[in-house]
Amino acid sequence: MNREIKALTGLRGAAALIVVLYHFSDRDAYFQNYLPSLIERGYLGVDIFFVLSGFVMALSYARYFKDEITVSDYTAFLVKRLARIYPLYIVITLVFQLKYELSYLSGSWERNFHTADFIATVLMIQAWDFGFSYVAGTTWSLSTEFLAYIIFPVVVFYAVFARPAYALGVFVLSVAFLCACVSSHLGVNGPLDVVASSSVLPVLRCLAGFCLGLIGYRLSQVEACRKYLTSSAALLAALIGLLLAAHFKAHDLILFAFFPMIVLILYFEPAVAKLIFANPASYHLGVISYSIYLVHPLFNPTRLELIAERYVGNIAHPLSLITMILLSWGVAYVLYRFVELPGRLYVQRIFLRRPVSPAV
């Protein structure tokens, strides 16, 4: 990738914030009457990640697999992706495992995880329909994305470089995957909120979003898209449509349909995109979004509320929420600086044995 698309990074930050607000507020009935409609469906923030991941992977790495798949290119690609996600991933996994062990020893938690679950999580295969329990809840999506990375060279060829008929086939298959998810009735808080490790549906959910992101990248090279989707009006229309769909309780698939469109428009960076998603705050959240996403489940605002409510009443709820958000942000920033970023560079230096750029 010759340059960073800051608006796409900012969208990742917005998606991470939506997921955090969804998880924190979902634990507290006090917020149910005050939640914006989009936050109520915050589990869809993960689907934004999937679509973004597919688009950015194509933007960054598709050219390496346009003509052939070589062992050196494939190995370098996997090393770069694992370097990007694994150092922080394994640290968070170990923290969660330690937390469970301490809770078990103190008698406050019944052991629900086994050695096999921990090993599966370390290998990032826990969400591949083998029935393992999730040691760290949000890491299920990283497990499914890891599978997407493994098959990326083949999928990107058919979605991006092959004849349009093949790309159409990838699109139809992706829609079929989404329909399988929503028709399963296994969604936790919504039709698309399928996360059970005993089902292949989380994998299908990820692959659908990932492949639609690849299709979006292909469309970004089409002149008609460049002509009609580069304006601020197009972005505003897509964002307003998404908000209205959420407000009127539209089906998850309708909300999902806006995600590839928004990602595609942000790629062209119209003026409004820079204002909303490429401003310093949005961009900063995007840079540390991976750390935010992994670390925030460690913090539970309801525990603080039980104490604060005795002294300040209902104001304890928003105060606890704000406190936990700020704490998640602060810890995430530290992890980004001292685990995620140096870990990424270290892994690449060890396994690629050549200078690397921290922007990868």
C-alpha positions as CSV (number, residue, x, y, z in Angstrom):
1,M,0.0,0.0,0.0
2,N,1.6,3.2,-1.2
3,R,-0.2,5.4,1.3
4,E,-2.6,5.0,4.3
5,I,-6.2,5.8,3.7
6,K,-6.8,7.6,7.0
7,A,-10.6,7.6,6.6
8,L,-10.6,3.8,6.6
9,T,-8.4,3.7,9.7
10,G,-10.9,6.1,11.3
11,L,-13.8,3.8,10.4
12,R,-12.0,1.0,12.2
13,G,-11.9,3.3,15.2
14,A,-15.6,4.0,15.0
15,A,-16.4,0.3,14.7
16,A,-14.3,-0.5,17.8
17,L,-16.1,2.3,19.7
18,I,-19.5,0.9,18.7
19,V,-18.5,-2.6,19.9
20,V,-17.2,-1.2,23.2
21,L,-20.4,0.8,23.8
22,Y,-22.5,-2.1,22.9
23,H,-20.7,-4.5,25.2
24,F,-20.6,-2.1,28.1
25,S,-24.2,-0.9,27.9
26,D,-25.6,-4.3,27.1
27,R,-24.6,-5.4,30.6
28,D,-26.7,-2.6,32.3
29,A,-30.5,-2.4,31.9
30,Y,-30.3,1.3,32.9
31,F,-29.1,2.2,29.4
32,Q,-31.7,0.3,27.4
33,N,-34.0,3.4,27.1
34,Y,-31.1,5.7,26.1
35,L,-29.1,3.7,23.6
36,P,-28.9,5.0,20.0
37,S,-30.3,2.4,17.6
38,L,-26.9,1.7,16.0
39,I,-25.4,0.9,19.4
40,E,-28.2,-1.5,20.2
41,R,-26.9,-3.4,17.1
42,G,-23.3,-2.9,18.0
43,Y,-22.4,-6.5,17.4
44,L,-22.5,-5.5,13.7
45,G,-19.3,-3.5,14.4
46,V,-17.5,-6.8,14.0
47,D,-18.9,-7.2,10.5
48,I,-17.5,-3.7,9.7
49,F,-14.1,-5.1,10.7
50,F,-14.6,-8.1,8.4
51,V,-15.5,-6.0,5.4
52,L,-12.7,-3.5,6.1
53,S,-10.2,-6.3,6.5
54,G,-11.1,-7.8,3.1
55,F,-10.9,-4.4,1.4
56,V,-7.6,-3.5,3.0
57,M,-6.0,-6.9,2.5
58,A,-6.8,-6.5,-1.2
59,L,-5.5,-3.0,-1.3
60,S,-2.2,-4.1,0.4
61,Y,-1.5,-7.6,-0.8
62,A,-3.6,-8.5,-3.9
63,R,-0.9,-7.6,-6.3
64,Y,1.4,-10.3,-4.9
65,F,-1.1,-13.0,-6.0
66,K,-2.3,-11.6,-9.3
67,D,-0.4,-13.9,-11.6
68,E,0.7,-16.8,-9.4
69,I,1.0,-18.0,-5.8
70,T,4.6,-18.5,-4.8
71,V,5.8,-20.0,-1.5
72,S,7.9,-16.9,-0.7
73,D,5.1,-14.4,-1.2
74,Y,2.5,-16.6,0.6
75,T,4.9,-17.0,3.5
76,A,5.7,-13.3,3.7
77,F,2.0,-12.5,3.6
78,L,1.1,-14.8,6.5
79,V,4.1,-13.7,8.5
80,K,3.0,-10.0,8.1
81,R,-0.5,-10.8,9.1
82,L,0.5,-12.9,12.1
83,A,3.0,-10.2,13.1
84,R,0.1,-7.7,13.0
85,I,-2.3,-9.6,15.2
86,Y,-0.5,-12.4,17.2
87,P,1.7,-10.6,19.7
88,L,-1.1,-8.7,21.3
89,Y,-3.5,-11.7,20.8
90,I,-1.4,-14.1,22.8
91,V,-0.8,-11.5,25.6
92,I,-4.6,-11.0,25.9
93,T,-5.2,-14.7,25.8
94,L,-2.7,-15.3,28.6
95,V,-4.2,-12.5,30.7
96,F,-7.7,-14.0,30.4
97,Q,-6.4,-17.4,31.2
98,L,-4.6,-16.1,34.3
99,K,-7.8,-14.2,35.3
100,Y,-9.8,-17.5,35.1
101,E,-7.2,-19.4,37.1
102,L,-7.2,-16.9,39.9
103,S,-11.0,-16.8,40.0
104,Y,-11.0,-20.6,40.1
105,L,-8.5,-20.8,42.9
106,S,-10.4,-18.2,44.9
107,G,-13.6,-20.2,44.6
108,S,-15.5,-17.5,42.8
109,W,-15.7,-19.2,39.4
110,E,-16.3,-22.8,38.3
111,R,-13.8,-24.1,35.8
112,N,-15.4,-24.1,32.3
113,F,-12.3,-24.2,30.2
114,H,-9.9,-27.1,29.6
115,T,-6.4,-27.4,28.3
116,A,-7.6,-28.2,24.8
117,D,-9.6,-24.9,24.8
118,F,-6.4,-22.9,25.7
119,I,-4.3,-24.8,23.0
120,A,-7.0,-24.1,20.4
121,T,-7.0,-20.5,21.3
122,V,-3.2,-20.3,21.1
123,L,-3.4,-21.9,17.6
124,M,-6.3,-19.6,16.6
125,I,-8.6,-22.4,15.6
126,Q,-11.1,-22.1,18.4
127,A,-13.9,-20.7,16.2
128,W,-13.5,-23.3,13.4
129,D,-16.5,-25.4,14.4
130,F,-14.5,-27.8,16.6
131,G,-16.6,-27.0,19.7
132,F,-13.9,-25.4,21.8
133,S,-14.8,-22.8,24.4
134,Y,-13.6,-19.3,23.9
135,V,-10.9,-18.4,26.5
136,A,-11.1,-14.7,25.5
137,G,-14.4,-13.8,24.1
138,T,-13.6,-11.3,21.3
139,T,-10.8,-13.5,20.0
140,W,-13.3,-15.6,18.1
141,S,-13.3,-13.1,15.3
142,L,-9.5,-13.2,15.1
143,S,-9.8,-17.0,14.7
144,T,-12.2,-16.7,11.8
145,E,-10.0,-14.0,10.2
146,F,-7.0,-16.2,10.5
147,L,-8.8,-18.7,8.3
148,A,-9.6,-16.0,5.8
149,Y,-5.9,-15.1,5.7
150,I,-5.0,-18.7,5.0
151,I,-7.2,-18.9,1.9
152,F,-6.7,-15.2,0.9
153,P,-4.5,-15.9,-2.2
154,V,-7.1,-18.1,-3.8
155,V,-10.1,-16.0,-2.9
156,V,-8.6,-12.7,-3.9
157,F,-7.8,-14.1,-7.4
158,Y,-11.4,-15.1,-8.0
159,A,-12.9,-12.0,-6.3
160,V,-10.5,-9.4,-7.8
161,F,-8.6,-10.6,-10.8
162,A,-10.7,-13.3,-12.5
163,R,-13.5,-12.7,-15.0
164,P,-16.6,-10.9,-13.7
165,A,-18.5,-14.1,-13.6
166,Y,-16.2,-15.5,-11.0
167,A,-16.5,-12.3,-8.9
168,L,-20.3,-12.6,-9.2
169,G,-20.0,-16.2,-7.9
170,V,-18.0,-15.0,-4.9
171,F,-20.6,-12.3,-4.3
172,V,-23.5,-14.8,-4.5
173,L,-21.7,-17.2,-2.2
174,S,-21.1,-14.5,0.4
175,V,-24.7,-13.5,0.4
176,A,-25.6,-17.2,0.8
177,F,-23.3,-17.4,3.8
178,L,-25.0,-14.3,5.4
179,C,-28.4,-15.8,4.7
180,A,-27.4,-19.1,6.4
181,C,-26.3,-17.1,9.4
182,V,-29.5,-15.1,9.8
183,S,-31.8,-18.1,9.0
184,S,-30.1,-20.3,11.6
185,H,-31.9,-18.4,14.5
186,L,-28.7,-18.9,16.5
187,G,-28.0,-15.2,16.8
188,V,-27.5,-14.1,20.4
189,N,-28.8,-10.5,20.3
190,G,-29.7,-10.3,16.6
191,P,-30.0,-12.5,13.5
192,L,-26.4,-12.0,12.5
193,D,-24.9,-12.2,16.0
194,V,-23.7,-15.8,15.5
195,V,-20.7,-16.6,17.7
196,A,-21.1,-20.1,18.9
197,S,-17.9,-22.2,18.6
198,S,-20.0,-25.4,18.0
199,S,-21.1,-24.0,14.7
200,V,-19.5,-23.1,11.4
201,L,-21.6,-20.0,11.2
202,P,-19.0,-17.6,12.8
203,V,-16.6,-18.7,10.0
204,L,-19.3,-18.1,7.3
205,R,-20.1,-14.7,8.8
206,C,-16.4,-13.7,8.6
207,L,-15.8,-15.0,5.1
208,A,-18.9,-13.3,3.8
209,G,-17.8,-9.9,5.1
210,F,-14.2,-10.5,4.1
211,C,-15.1,-11.5,0.5
212,L,-17.5,-8.6,0.1
213,G,-14.6,-6.4,1.1
214,L,-12.6,-8.0,-1.7
215,I,-15.5,-7.3,-4.1
216,G,-15.6,-3.7,-2.9
217,Y,-11.9,-3.3,-3.8
218,R,-12.6,-4.7,-7.3
219,L,-15.4,-2.1,-7.7
220,S,-13.0,0.6,-6.6
221,Q,-11.1,0.1,-9.8
222,V,-14.2,0.5,-11.9
223,E,-14.5,4.0,-13.5
224,A,-18.2,4.2,-12.9
225,C,-17.7,3.9,-9.1
226,R,-14.9,6.5,-9.2
227,K,-17.3,8.8,-11.0
228,Y,-20.4,8.4,-8.8
229,L,-19.0,7.4,-5.4
230,T,-16.3,10.1,-4.8
231,S,-18.6,12.8,-3.5
232,S,-19.4,13.8,0.0
233,A,-23.1,13.5,-1.0
234,A,-22.7,9.8,-1.6
235,L,-21.1,9.3,1.8
236,L,-23.7,11.3,3.6
237,A,-26.5,9.4,1.8
238,A,-24.9,6.1,2.8
239,L,-24.4,7.1,6.5
240,I,-27.9,8.6,6.8
241,G,-29.4,5.5,5.2
242,L,-27.5,3.3,7.7
243,L,-28.7,5.4,10.7
244,L,-32.3,5.4,9.4
245,A,-32.2,1.7,8.9
246,A,-31.0,1.2,12.4
247,H,-33.6,3.6,13.8
248,F,-36.5,1.8,12.1
249,K,-35.2,-1.6,13.3
250,A,-34.4,-2.8,9.8
251,H,-33.1,-6.4,9.4
252,D,-29.4,-7.0,10.1
253,L,-28.9,-7.8,6.4
254,I,-30.1,-4.3,5.4
255,L,-27.7,-2.7,7.8
256,F,-24.9,-4.9,6.6
257,A,-25.5,-3.9,3.0
258,F,-24.4,-0.4,3.8
259,F,-21.0,-1.5,5.1
260,P,-19.2,-2.4,1.8
261,M,-20.7,0.8,0.2
262,I,-19.4,3.0,3.0
263,V,-15.9,1.4,2.9
264,L,-15.8,1.9,-0.8
265,I,-16.7,5.5,-0.6
266,L,-14.2,6.2,2.2
267,Y,-11.5,4.7,0.0
268,F,-12.0,7.7,-2.4
269,E,-11.7,10.1,0.6
270,P,-14.3,12.7,-0.2
271,A,-14.2,15.9,2.0
272,V,-16.8,14.7,4.5
273,A,-14.9,11.4,4.9
274,K,-11.8,13.4,6.0
275,L,-13.9,15.5,8.4
276,I,-15.7,12.6,10.1
277,F,-13.3,9.7,9.9
278,A,-9.9,11.2,9.3
279,N,-9.9,13.8,12.0
280,P,-7.3,13.3,14.8
281,A,-9.6,11.7,17.3
282,S,-11.1,9.2,14.9
283,Y,-7.8,8.4,13.4
284,H,-6.2,7.8,16.8
285,L,-9.0,5.4,17.8
286,G,-8.5,3.6,14.5
287,V,-4.7,3.2,15.1
288,I,-5.3,1.6,18.5
289,S,-8.6,0.0,17.6
290,Y,-7.2,-3.6,17.6
291,S,-5.9,-3.1,21.2
292,I,-9.2,-1.5,22.2
293,Y,-11.2,-4.4,20.8
294,L,-9.2,-7.1,22.6
295,V,-8.7,-5.4,25.9
296,H,-12.1,-3.9,26.7
297,P,-13.8,-7.1,27.8
298,L,-11.4,-7.1,30.8
299,F,-13.3,-4.1,32.2
300,N,-16.8,-4.4,33.6
301,P,-18.6,-1.1,34.4
302,T,-21.4,-2.9,36.4
303,R,-18.9,-3.7,39.2
304,L,-18.0,-0.1,39.7
305,E,-21.7,0.9,39.5
306,L,-22.5,-1.3,42.5
307,I,-20.2,0.8,44.6
308,A,-20.8,4.2,43.1
309,E,-24.6,3.9,43.1
310,R,-24.6,3.9,46.9
311,Y,-23.2,7.4,46.9
312,V,-24.4,9.2,43.8
313,G,-27.5,7.3,42.7
314,N,-28.3,6.7,39.0
315,I,-25.6,9.0,37.9
316,A,-23.3,6.1,38.7
317,H,-24.3,4.4,35.5
318,P,-23.0,6.9,33.0
319,L,-20.0,7.8,35.2
320,S,-19.0,4.1,35.4
321,L,-19.5,3.7,31.7
322,I,-17.3,6.7,30.9
323,T,-14.7,5.5,33.5
324,M,-14.5,2.1,31.9
325,I,-14.2,3.5,28.4
326,L,-11.4,5.8,29.4
327,L,-9.7,2.9,31.2
328,S,-10.0,0.7,28.2
329,W,-8.6,3.5,26.0
330,G,-5.7,4.1,28.3
331,V,-4.7,0.4,28.6
332,A,-5.2,-0.1,24.9
333,Y,-2.8,2.8,24.1
334,V,-0.2,1.3,26.4
335,L,-0.6,-2.1,24.8
336,Y,-0.4,-0.6,21.4
337,R,2.9,1.2,22.2
338,F,4.6,-1.5,24.2
339,V,3.1,-4.8,22.9
340,E,1.3,-4.5,19.6
341,L,3.7,-2.2,17.7
342,P,7.1,-3.6,18.9
343,G,5.8,-7.1,18.7
344,R,4.8,-6.6,15.1
345,L,8.2,-5.3,14.2
346,Y,10.0,-8.0,16.1
347,V,8.2,-10.9,14.5
348,Q,8.8,-9.5,11.0
349,R,12.5,-9.0,11.7
350,I,12.9,-12.5,13.0
351,F,10.9,-14.3,10.3
352,L,11.3,-12.1,7.2
353,R,15.0,-11.2,8.0
354,R,14.8,-7.9,6.2
355,P,13.9,-4.3,7.1
356,V,10.2,-3.7,7.5
357,S,8.0,-0.7,7.8
358,P,5.8,-0.2,10.8
359,A,3.0,1.0,8.5
360,V,2.4,-2.5,7.2
